[in-house]
Every structure is written in structure tokens, then in C-alpha cells.
Amino acid sequence: MNKTLHKIYVGLFLVVGISVTILLAINGYQYYTTPLEERFFSPDHSVLKPSGAWGHGFGIIGTLMMIVGVGVYMIRKRYRKFFNIGYLKHWLEFHIFLCSVGPVLVLYHTAFKFGGIVSVSFWSMVLVVLSGVVGRFIYLQIPRSIEGQELSINELTSMKEKLALRIRSVLSEDLATLAGFERISSSDRYKSFKLSTSIGFFIRDYFSTKQLMKLFRKRMKLIGLNKSEREELIVAAKSEIVIARRIALLRTFQKLFHFWHIFHLPFAISMFVIMVIHVIVTIVFGYKWIF
């Protein structure tokens, strides 16, 4: 999948997810904002209540989306014979899409009324989604190949050294900017990094990098590089800075990702177990597949 096709792929997920959320909100706003004791008298009650045609359908579709989203990603990730079917990061994006839109549909299935054992499943689902957002951030901090495999520190160091060669040649006569770049692109400056001060650290890091890149652009113009060469070097410089950060924080984020799994998995399991119990109970009480 080339870059353009990948942008369309991700963009389609965003459009569908946002559209579904907006349409459900607009269509059911009047009903869902009606007090619970008055909803029975609403003309939309028969279709939007949890057992109604639409409400029931939201629950079925949302549940299936989550089951498929988790199932296909786990199969692709864990079974070697499926390793060659698309890149893992594309399957992760598909997983995120289904496991984001699915909970939205389940939320509308509940008609915003939570109680009993089902509420445990619902709040577990909420925690799974929120922890999934955090997990996605941590996942992105761990460098990977295009196939989705983690890169080692040696591989990262080799990439950084290749990027450094030409950038140093451009800055060889501008010692002040070179010293600033050496400092920004050094892994040593992350030795004092702490999770408790990480937000402030990354904010300062952002502005320091931005200021340095401005000086770097000026230097490239002075030595007469054309626009395409300047853009190529800017990308290389930013990549080197990112790689330096990832080398320094690789083990930290690997540990965080490990602990994230410990937190994420129990809530996911409890959500699905209670969901299965809920489905069995509804079938026992006579609710049928509406499709």
C-alpha cells in the first residue's frame, strides 16, 4: 500500500467514524435527552430503546465490530502463517477503527441507561477504549519497521549515523548551529527524563527544536541549496532528532507498553465475558436476531 492509498485508507476510517457519531447524535438527540421516565411516551421509543429495532441493531453491529476488530488483529499478530497478509500497522489501524466505532454503537444501544451487571461491561469498555488511546501513543513511541516489527537499538543507531553525515557537512562552518544540533540530536540529554515531568520536558523540547530548525533553514539558504535539497535535509534532521529520542527512551516505553498490556487485557476480557452473558440472557428471554 503506497502513501497515497494509505492516506485514503486511514481517511476513510476517520470519515466513517465521525459521520456515524454525528448522524447518531443528530437522529437521536431529542430521544436521548428526554428524561428516562418520559421516554416511553416518545414517538422514537419503539425504535431507539435498547430492545427496539434501531437500538437492538446498534448493539448487535457494535458488538460484532469489536469482536472482529480484536479477532482479526490478534490472529494477524500471533499466527505466523498470516504474517505476510498486509502490514501489521495497517491491521492495527483497522482494529482501532472497529474498536472505536463499535463502542459508540454500543453506547447508543444502551440509550445512555446503565445498570446491573451490564454497567460493569460498559465501564470496562470505556476503560478499554481510553487505555487503547494511551496504548496507541506508547506504541508509536517504539520504533518499528514498515512491517510493524520492533527495531533494535543497533538498527536505530545505524539509521541515525547515516542521517548525520550530510547534515554535519552542511553545518560544518556554522559552529554555533552545529553545537545546538549536536545537543538536540544527542540521546544523552534524555538521561534526566522522568515520566512525572514528561509533559513539560516535551513542550520545552518542541520549542528548542523549532528554534534550531529555523537556524538550520537559514544556513541552508546561505550556502545556496535549492528548495528540494533543503526539504530533504529538513526531513533528515527531524528524523535524526526523533531517532535520538527513541534510542534514549526505547526501554522506558517498552516497559510502559508491557505494563499497559497488564492493565488493558483484564478490562477487555471482563467486557467480553459480561457481553457474552448479556447476549445469552437476551436470547433466553426471547429477543431474536433482528436482521
C-alpha positions as a Markdown table, in Angstrom:
| # | Residue | x | y | z |
|---|---|---|---|---|
| 1 | Met | 0.0 | 0.0 | 0.0 |
| 2 | Asn | 1.6 | 3.3 | -1.1 |
| 3 | Lys | 1.4 | 6.5 | 0.9 |
| 4 | Thr | -1.5 | 8.0 | -1.1 |
| 5 | Leu | -3.5 | 4.8 | -0.8 |
| 6 | His | -2.7 | 4.6 | 2.9 |
| 7 | Lys | -3.9 | 8.2 | 3.5 |
| 8 | Ile | -7.2 | 7.3 | 1.7 |
| 9 | Tyr | -7.4 | 4.1 | 3.9 |
| 10 | Val | -7.0 | 6.0 | 7.2 |
| 11 | Gly | -9.0 | 9.0 | 5.9 |
| 12 | Leu | -12.0 | 6.7 | 5.1 |
| 13 | Phe | -11.9 | 5.3 | 8.6 |
| 14 | Leu | -12.0 | 8.8 | 10.1 |
| 15 | Val | -14.8 | 10.0 | 7.8 |
| 16 | Val | -16.9 | 6.9 | 8.6 |
| 17 | Gly | -16.3 | 7.1 | 12.3 |
| 18 | Ile | -17.1 | 10.8 | 12.6 |
| 19 | Ser | -20.1 | 10.5 | 10.3 |
| 20 | Val | -21.6 | 7.7 | 12.3 |
| 21 | Thr | -21.1 | 9.5 | 15.6 |
| 22 | Ile | -22.7 | 12.8 | 14.2 |
| 23 | Leu | -25.6 | 11.0 | 12.5 |
| 24 | Leu | -26.5 | 9.0 | 15.6 |
| 25 | Ala | -26.3 | 12.1 | 17.7 |
| 26 | Ile | -28.5 | 14.2 | 15.4 |
| 27 | Asn | -31.0 | 11.5 | 14.8 |
| 28 | Gly | -31.5 | 10.6 | 18.5 |
| 29 | Tyr | -30.8 | 13.9 | 20.2 |
| 30 | Gln | -34.4 | 14.5 | 21.2 |
| 31 | Tyr | -35.0 | 11.0 | 22.5 |
| 32 | Tyr | -31.7 | 10.6 | 24.4 |
| 33 | Thr | -32.0 | 14.0 | 26.1 |
| 34 | Thr | -35.6 | 13.1 | 27.3 |
| 35 | Pro | -35.7 | 12.1 | 31.0 |
| 36 | Leu | -35.8 | 8.3 | 31.4 |
| 37 | Glu | -39.3 | 8.3 | 33.0 |
| 38 | Glu | -40.7 | 10.2 | 29.9 |
| 39 | Arg | -39.1 | 8.2 | 27.1 |
| 40 | Phe | -41.9 | 5.7 | 27.0 |
| 41 | Phe | -44.2 | 8.4 | 25.6 |
| 42 | Ser | -41.6 | 9.5 | 22.9 |
| 43 | Pro | -42.5 | 8.5 | 19.3 |
| 44 | Asp | -38.9 | 7.2 | 18.9 |
| 45 | His | -39.1 | 4.9 | 21.9 |
| 46 | Ser | -40.1 | 1.8 | 20.0 |
| 47 | Val | -37.1 | 2.0 | 17.7 |
| 48 | Leu | -34.4 | 3.6 | 19.8 |
| 49 | Lys | -34.8 | 1.8 | 23.1 |
| 50 | Pro | -32.2 | -1.0 | 23.7 |
| 51 | Ser | -34.7 | -3.7 | 22.5 |
| 52 | Gly | -36.0 | -1.6 | 19.7 |
| 53 | Ala | -35.3 | -2.1 | 16.0 |
| 54 | Trp | -32.6 | 0.5 | 15.8 |
| 55 | Gly | -31.3 | 0.2 | 19.4 |
| 56 | His | -31.1 | -3.6 | 19.2 |
| 57 | Gly | -29.3 | -3.2 | 15.8 |
| 58 | Phe | -26.7 | -0.8 | 17.3 |
| 59 | Gly | -25.9 | -3.3 | 19.9 |
| 60 | Ile | -25.5 | -6.2 | 17.5 |
| 61 | Ile | -23.4 | -4.3 | 15.0 |
| 62 | Gly | -21.3 | -2.6 | 17.7 |
| 63 | Thr | -20.6 | -6.0 | 19.4 |
| 64 | Leu | -19.7 | -7.7 | 16.1 |
| 65 | Met | -17.3 | -4.8 | 15.2 |
| 66 | Met | -15.5 | -5.2 | 18.4 |
| 67 | Ile | -15.2 | -9.0 | 18.1 |
| 68 | Val | -14.0 | -8.7 | 14.5 |
| 69 | Gly | -11.6 | -5.9 | 15.4 |
| 70 | Val | -10.0 | -7.8 | 18.2 |
| 71 | Gly | -10.1 | -11.1 | 16.5 |
| 72 | Val | -8.5 | -10.3 | 13.1 |
| 73 | Tyr | -5.8 | -8.2 | 14.7 |
| 74 | Met | -4.9 | -10.9 | 17.2 |
| 75 | Ile | -4.8 | -13.6 | 14.5 |
| 76 | Arg | -2.6 | -11.4 | 12.2 |
| 77 | Lys | -0.3 | -10.6 | 15.1 |
| 78 | Arg | 0.1 | -14.0 | 16.6 |
| 79 | Tyr | -0.1 | -16.6 | 13.9 |
| 80 | Arg | 3.0 | -16.8 | 11.7 |
| 81 | Lys | 1.2 | -18.1 | 8.6 |
| 82 | Phe | -0.7 | -14.8 | 8.4 |
| 83 | Phe | 2.4 | -12.6 | 8.8 |
| 84 | Asn | 2.6 | -11.9 | 5.0 |
| 85 | Ile | -1.0 | -10.7 | 4.8 |
| 86 | Gly | -0.6 | -6.9 | 4.8 |
| 87 | Tyr | 1.5 | -4.8 | 7.2 |
| 88 | Leu | 0.8 | -5.1 | 10.9 |
| 89 | Lys | 0.3 | -1.4 | 11.4 |
| 90 | His | -2.5 | -1.4 | 8.8 |
| 91 | Trp | -4.2 | -4.1 | 10.7 |
| 92 | Leu | -3.8 | -2.1 | 13.9 |
| 93 | Glu | -5.5 | 0.8 | 12.2 |
| 94 | Phe | -8.3 | -1.4 | 11.2 |
| 95 | His | -8.5 | -2.7 | 14.8 |
| 96 | Ile | -8.6 | 0.8 | 16.1 |
| 97 | Phe | -11.4 | 1.8 | 13.7 |
| 98 | Leu | -13.6 | -1.1 | 14.6 |
| 99 | Cys | -12.9 | -0.9 | 18.3 |
| 100 | Ser | -13.7 | 2.9 | 18.3 |
| 101 | Val | -16.9 | 2.9 | 16.2 |
| 102 | Gly | -18.2 | -0.4 | 17.8 |
| 103 | Pro | -18.3 | 1.1 | 21.4 |
| 104 | Val | -20.1 | 4.2 | 20.0 |
| 105 | Leu | -22.8 | 2.0 | 18.6 |
| 106 | Val | -23.0 | 0.0 | 21.9 |
| 107 | Leu | -23.3 | 3.3 | 23.8 |
| 108 | Tyr | -26.3 | 4.2 | 21.7 |
| 109 | His | -27.7 | 0.7 | 22.1 |
| 110 | Thr | -27.8 | 1.3 | 25.9 |
| 111 | Ala | -29.7 | 4.6 | 25.2 |
| 112 | Phe | -27.4 | 6.1 | 27.9 |
| 113 | Lys | -29.0 | 4.0 | 30.6 |
| 114 | Phe | -26.6 | 1.8 | 32.6 |
| 115 | Gly | -27.5 | -0.6 | 35.4 |
| 116 | Gly | -26.8 | -4.0 | 36.8 |
| 117 | Ile | -24.0 | -6.3 | 35.6 |
| 118 | Val | -24.2 | -4.7 | 32.1 |
| 119 | Ser | -22.9 | -1.5 | 33.6 |
| 120 | Val | -19.7 | -3.3 | 34.6 |
| 121 | Ser | -19.2 | -4.4 | 30.9 |
| 122 | Phe | -20.0 | -0.9 | 29.7 |
| 123 | Trp | -17.5 | 0.8 | 32.0 |
| 124 | Ser | -14.9 | -1.9 | 31.2 |
| 125 | Met | -15.5 | -1.0 | 27.6 |
| 126 | Val | -14.9 | 2.7 | 28.3 |
| 127 | Leu | -11.7 | 1.9 | 30.2 |
| 128 | Val | -10.6 | -0.4 | 27.3 |
| 129 | Val | -11.2 | 2.4 | 24.8 |
| 130 | Leu | -9.4 | 5.1 | 26.9 |
| 131 | Ser | -6.5 | 2.8 | 27.6 |
| 132 | Gly | -6.4 | 2.0 | 23.9 |
| 133 | Val | -5.7 | 5.7 | 23.2 |
| 134 | Val | -2.8 | 5.7 | 25.7 |
| 135 | Gly | -1.6 | 2.4 | 24.3 |
| 136 | Arg | -1.6 | 3.8 | 20.8 |
| 137 | Phe | 0.6 | 6.7 | 21.9 |
| 138 | Ile | 3.1 | 4.3 | 23.6 |
| 139 | Tyr | 3.1 | 2.0 | 20.6 |
| 140 | Leu | 4.0 | 5.0 | 18.3 |
| 141 | Gln | 7.0 | 5.8 | 20.5 |
| 142 | Ile | 8.5 | 2.3 | 19.9 |
| 143 | Pro | 10.3 | 2.4 | 16.5 |
| 144 | Arg | 9.2 | -0.2 | 14.1 |
| 145 | Ser | 9.9 | -1.3 | 10.5 |
| 146 | Ile | 7.3 | -0.7 | 7.9 |
| 147 | Glu | 6.2 | -4.3 | 8.5 |
| 148 | Gly | 5.5 | -3.4 | 12.2 |
| 149 | Gln | 8.4 | -5.2 | 13.7 |
| 150 | Glu | 10.3 | -3.5 | 16.6 |
| 151 | Leu | 13.7 | -2.1 | 15.7 |
| 152 | Ser | 16.8 | -2.7 | 17.9 |
| 153 | Ile | 19.0 | 0.0 | 19.3 |
| 154 | Asn | 21.8 | -1.1 | 16.9 |
| 155 | Glu | 19.4 | -0.6 | 13.9 |
| 156 | Leu | 18.3 | 2.8 | 15.2 |
| 157 | Thr | 21.9 | 3.9 | 15.8 |
| 158 | Ser | 22.9 | 2.9 | 12.3 |
| 159 | Met | 20.0 | 4.9 | 10.9 |
| 160 | Lys | 21.0 | 7.9 | 13.0 |
| 161 | Glu | 24.6 | 7.8 | 11.8 |
| 162 | Lys | 23.6 | 7.7 | 8.1 |
| 163 | Leu | 21.3 | 10.7 | 8.6 |
| 164 | Ala | 24.0 | 12.6 | 10.5 |
| 165 | Leu | 26.7 | 12.6 | 7.7 |
| 166 | Arg | 25.2 | 15.1 | 5.3 |
| 167 | Ile | 23.7 | 17.3 | 8.0 |
| 168 | Arg | 27.1 | 17.8 | 9.6 |
| 169 | Ser | 28.6 | 18.7 | 6.3 |
| 170 | Val | 26.0 | 21.5 | 5.8 |
| 171 | Leu | 26.7 | 22.8 | 9.3 |
| 172 | Ser | 30.5 | 22.3 | 9.3 |
| 173 | Glu | 31.2 | 26.1 | 9.1 |
| 174 | Asp | 28.4 | 27.2 | 11.4 |
| 175 | Leu | 29.8 | 26.0 | 14.7 |
| 176 | Ala | 27.0 | 27.6 | 16.9 |
| 177 | Thr | 24.2 | 25.9 | 15.0 |
| 178 | Leu | 26.2 | 22.7 | 14.8 |
| 179 | Ala | 26.7 | 22.7 | 18.6 |
| 180 | Gly | 23.0 | 23.3 | 19.1 |
| 181 | Phe | 22.1 | 20.5 | 16.7 |
| 182 | Glu | 24.5 | 18.1 | 18.4 |
| 183 | Arg | 22.9 | 18.9 | 21.7 |
| 184 | Ile | 19.3 | 18.4 | 20.4 |
| 185 | Ser | 20.1 | 15.2 | 18.5 |
| 186 | Ser | 22.0 | 13.6 | 21.4 |
| 187 | Ser | 20.5 | 10.8 | 23.3 |
| 188 | Asp | 22.4 | 11.9 | 26.4 |
| 189 | Arg | 20.0 | 14.8 | 27.1 |
| 190 | Tyr | 17.3 | 12.3 | 28.0 |
| 191 | Lys | 19.2 | 11.0 | 31.0 |
| 192 | Ser | 17.3 | 13.3 | 33.3 |
| 193 | Phe | 13.9 | 12.4 | 31.7 |
| 194 | Lys | 11.1 | 11.5 | 34.2 |
| 195 | Leu | 7.6 | 10.5 | 33.5 |
| 196 | Ser | 6.4 | 12.9 | 36.2 |
| 197 | Thr | 7.8 | 15.9 | 34.3 |
| 198 | Ser | 7.4 | 14.5 | 30.8 |
| 199 | Ile | 4.8 | 17.0 | 29.6 |
| 200 | Gly | 7.0 | 20.0 | 30.5 |
| 201 | Phe | 10.0 | 18.2 | 29.0 |
| 202 | Phe | 8.4 | 17.6 | 25.6 |
| 203 | Ile | 7.0 | 21.2 | 25.5 |
| 204 | Arg | 10.5 | 22.6 | 26.0 |
| 205 | Asp | 11.8 | 20.1 | 23.6 |
| 206 | Tyr | 9.3 | 21.2 | 20.9 |
| 207 | Phe | 10.3 | 24.9 | 21.1 |
| 208 | Ser | 14.0 | 24.2 | 21.3 |
| 209 | Thr | 13.8 | 22.0 | 18.2 |
| 210 | Lys | 11.7 | 24.6 | 16.3 |
| 211 | Gln | 14.2 | 27.3 | 17.0 |
| 212 | Leu | 17.1 | 25.2 | 15.9 |
| 213 | Met | 15.4 | 24.2 | 12.7 |
| 214 | Lys | 14.8 | 27.9 | 11.9 |
| 215 | Leu | 18.6 | 28.4 | 12.2 |
| 216 | Phe | 19.2 | 25.3 | 10.1 |
| 217 | Arg | 17.0 | 26.6 | 7.3 |
| 218 | Lys | 18.8 | 30.0 | 7.3 |
| 219 | Arg | 22.2 | 28.1 | 7.0 |
| 220 | Met | 21.0 | 26.1 | 4.0 |
| 221 | Lys | 19.8 | 29.2 | 2.2 |
| 222 | Leu | 23.2 | 30.9 | 2.8 |
| 223 | Ile | 25.1 | 28.1 | 1.2 |
| 224 | Gly | 22.7 | 28.1 | -1.8 |
| 225 | Leu | 20.9 | 24.8 | -1.6 |
| 226 | Asn | 17.7 | 24.6 | -3.7 |
| 227 | Lys | 14.3 | 24.0 | -2.3 |
| 228 | Ser | 14.1 | 20.3 | -2.8 |
| 229 | Glu | 17.6 | 19.8 | -1.2 |
| 230 | Arg | 16.5 | 21.9 | 1.8 |
| 231 | Glu | 13.3 | 20.0 | 2.3 |
| 232 | Glu | 15.2 | 16.7 | 2.0 |
| 233 | Leu | 17.7 | 17.8 | 4.7 |
| 234 | Ile | 14.9 | 19.2 | 7.0 |
| 235 | Val | 13.3 | 15.7 | 6.9 |
| 236 | Ala | 16.6 | 14.1 | 7.6 |
| 237 | Ala | 17.3 | 16.4 | 10.5 |
| 238 | Lys | 13.9 | 15.9 | 12.1 |
| 239 | Ser | 14.3 | 12.2 | 11.6 |
| 240 | Glu | 17.6 | 12.2 | 13.4 |
| 241 | Ile | 16.2 | 14.1 | 16.4 |
| 242 | Val | 13.3 | 11.7 | 16.6 |
| 243 | Ile | 15.6 | 8.7 | 16.4 |
| 244 | Ala | 17.8 | 10.1 | 19.2 |
| 245 | Arg | 14.7 | 10.4 | 21.4 |
| 246 | Arg | 13.6 | 6.9 | 20.6 |
| 247 | Ile | 17.0 | 5.4 | 21.3 |
| 248 | Ala | 17.1 | 7.1 | 24.7 |
| 249 | Leu | 13.6 | 6.2 | 25.7 |
| 250 | Leu | 13.2 | 2.8 | 24.0 |
| 251 | Arg | 13.5 | 0.7 | 27.1 |
| 252 | Thr | 11.2 | 3.1 | 29.1 |
| 253 | Phe | 8.5 | 2.9 | 26.5 |
| 254 | Gln | 8.9 | -0.9 | 26.1 |
| 255 | Lys | 8.4 | -1.2 | 29.9 |
| 256 | Leu | 5.4 | 1.1 | 29.7 |
| 257 | Phe | 3.9 | -1.0 | 26.9 |
| 258 | His | 4.3 | -4.1 | 28.9 |
| 259 | Phe | 2.5 | -2.6 | 31.9 |
| 260 | Trp | -0.1 | -1.2 | 29.6 |
| 261 | His | -0.9 | -4.8 | 28.4 |
| 262 | Ile | -1.3 | -5.9 | 32.0 |
| 263 | Phe | -3.8 | -3.1 | 32.6 |
| 264 | His | -5.6 | -3.3 | 29.2 |
| 265 | Leu | -6.2 | -7.0 | 28.9 |
| 266 | Pro | -8.2 | -7.7 | 32.1 |
| 267 | Phe | -10.7 | -5.0 | 31.3 |
| 268 | Ala | -11.1 | -6.3 | 27.7 |
| 269 | Ile | -11.6 | -9.9 | 29.0 |
| 270 | Ser | -14.2 | -8.8 | 31.6 |
| 271 | Met | -16.0 | -6.7 | 29.0 |
| 272 | Phe | -16.3 | -9.6 | 26.6 |
| 273 | Val | -17.3 | -12.2 | 29.3 |
| 274 | Ile | -20.1 | -10.0 | 30.5 |
| 275 | Met | -21.1 | -9.2 | 26.9 |
| 276 | Val | -21.5 | -12.9 | 26.2 |
| 277 | Ile | -23.6 | -13.4 | 29.3 |
| 278 | His | -25.7 | -10.4 | 28.3 |
| 279 | Val | -26.3 | -11.9 | 24.8 |
| 280 | Ile | -27.2 | -15.3 | 26.3 |
| 281 | Val | -29.7 | -13.8 | 28.7 |
| 282 | Thr | -31.4 | -11.7 | 26.0 |
| 283 | Ile | -31.7 | -14.8 | 23.8 |
| 284 | Val | -33.1 | -16.8 | 26.8 |
| 285 | Phe | -35.7 | -14.1 | 27.3 |
| 286 | Gly | -36.9 | -14.3 | 23.7 |
| 287 | Tyr | -35.0 | -11.5 | 21.9 |
| 288 | Lys | -34.2 | -12.6 | 18.4 |
| 289 | Trp | -31.7 | -11.5 | 15.7 |
| 290 | Ile | -33.4 | -8.5 | 14.2 |
| 291 | Phe | -31.7 | -8.9 | 10.8 |
